[in-house]
Amino acid sequence: MIIDHLRSNVPVTAPKADIVTAARALVNVVPEEGWSTNTVLAHLLQDIASGLARGASGPRFFGFVTGGALPAAQCADILTTIFDQNVQVHLPDETICTALEHKTLLLILDLFNIPRETFAVGSLTTGATGSNVLGLACGRDAAIQHALSNSSYSTGDDGIPPNITIRVLTDRHHASIEKAAALVGIGRRNVKSLEHTIRPFVQALEDELKASTVQGKKVATIVVVSFAEVNTGDFTDLTGVRDVCDRYGVWLHVDAAFGAMACLLPEYAHISEWMAQADSLTSDGHKWFNVPYACGIFYCRSRQLLTSILAGSGAVPAYLSTSHSSNENLDLEWTTTVPSPLHTNIENSRRFIALPLYAALLAMGRQGYVDIVRRNVQFARNLSEWMCSEENGGGKWFEVLNLRDVKVSEGTSSKEEQGEKKMVPLNVVLFRPKDTDDVPTAYRRSTHRGNKGTATLIRDVNATKKLYVSPGAYSADDGGAVRIAVSNWMTGYMDDGADLEAVKDVLRGLMRVDS
Ligand SMILES: *Cc1c(COP(=O)(O)O)cnc(C)c1O
């Protein structure tokens, strides 16, 4: 029922007229006398709802790789609100909420096929950006300790020492890495994506590290890779990277916001081992796990490093200090081993975000998540195949920009032979309109400077309200790109191909009309 509703009846994003009406209905003053709950609810449902992008959790919202919200997770999220736990201080005699969070973090490692003991500490955050802030803060302290040859130096306590520059070397990092660098005192300008089109990332990295160690000024380094890169779905080849990081004393942060789930597919099983090589690891609950916002995931190899930043070496106020159980009947391992979340997290008072994630893991199981990931990747591959076919497809109008040699393994596509095939690597299709006579002039690169043709196509696609796509980055002078990111559990779910047809219909419709 939820599916049918979101599939056919609801515009994916709010129609213009509804936005205007809903925005005008927004109340401008705090009412002197409060409204009844029923009146408030009626206002929200009748006046506000139509102005929202109600299909954002539905099958044809393809922006931002942010998935949707599984029914079990939605229900648990409502319970989170009703129970209203404050997951801040570990209070084992009062509530098991910190234990449930701890257990959820372990279950996620199991799902990723990462040994539980790999990371000494984990935390649920408000999103991958929050997790990246924690990762770069840990990397900053480790890098400075290495540069000073002083393993007890605390940047959290004493700040960044003069004469040390920290830089972050990346492979096509997500924008949130720069935000994190800005927040933890590293600075955006010290984040640098290494060019490595002709040689492996590991070589580009080693060259950069060699060059910088001879400079007079002390340089401390953090390495960040994205699993996967948001425009293309590419994974950085980490072979040898851990080794290089060890040799140069460099912290390795893996930002696996959405791509961590790819390890569930046989062709990406190897990324589990790569994620396990990280010093710190980011993932997201509100992306491919399909739980509601705001749910991020973070792991760190060193509990001491993380807690020294967040708790400091000074005294913690008594009312916030971790309580260990005084109840002798509670002989449960977690009563003493779980640190208070306020010492592993940016926030102090926090929502019980573990509950929806825990519920989603139980409702899906490993196989359920394998199915979602496989279905989403197949959807992207089917769409890109259509865009590459000139005969009965979109090939005369579109050009797919992220085709790669992908190993096809058994089980993913029974009809295909084993071996390599050109296709999109994961769940993202990055494409642009061709610059030919078949394409309406409004969308052509030769008609406009810069990104305007592609931007016009994106605007027109989104104006249909039948799907939502976002701009992608390709290269500086290419005229821009459109990105379709498939990460919703519903997309193509028992629909006889209706979602894929709906996308093709919209694209065909725009290409056939010359404006
Ligand atoms: C989405 C994404 C982020 C940011 O995640 P939020 O949950 O939106 O904060 C960071 N890194 C990568 C690789 C992403 O895909």
The ligand as a MOL file (V3000), in Angstrom:
LIG
                    3D

  0  0  0     0  0            999 V3000
M  V30 BEGIN CTAB
M  V30 COUNTS 15 15 0 0 0
M  V30 BEGIN ATOM
M  V30 1 C 26.5430 11.3980 1.1870 0
M  V30 2 C 27.9810 11.3380 1.4510 0
M  V30 3 C 28.5520 12.0720 2.4980 0
M  V30 4 C 27.7490 13.0060 3.3610 0
M  V30 5 O 26.8060 12.2820 4.0580 0
M  V30 6 P 25.6350 12.9700 4.8950 0
M  V30 7 O 24.9830 11.8020 5.5050 0
M  V30 8 O 24.7980 13.6810 3.8950 0
M  V30 9 O 26.2450 13.8710 5.8810 0
M  V30 10 C 29.9000 11.9380 2.7190 0
M  V30 11 N 30.6530 11.1460 1.9440 0
M  V30 12 C 30.1520 10.4310 0.9180 0
M  V30 13 C 31.0650 9.5630 0.1080 0
M  V30 14 C 28.7900 10.5040 0.6280 0
M  V30 15 O 28.2710 9.8020 -0.3720 0
M  V30 END ATOM
M  V30 BEGIN BOND
M  V30 1 1 1 2
M  V30 2 1 2 3
M  V30 3 2 2 14
M  V30 4 1 3 4
M  V30 5 2 3 10
M  V30 6 1 4 5
M  V30 7 1 5 6
M  V30 8 2 6 7
M  V30 9 1 6 8
M  V30 10 1 6 9
M  V30 11 1 10 11
M  V30 12 2 11 12
M  V30 13 1 12 13
M  V30 14 1 12 14
M  V30 15 1 14 15
M  V30 END BOND
M  V30 END CTAB
M  END
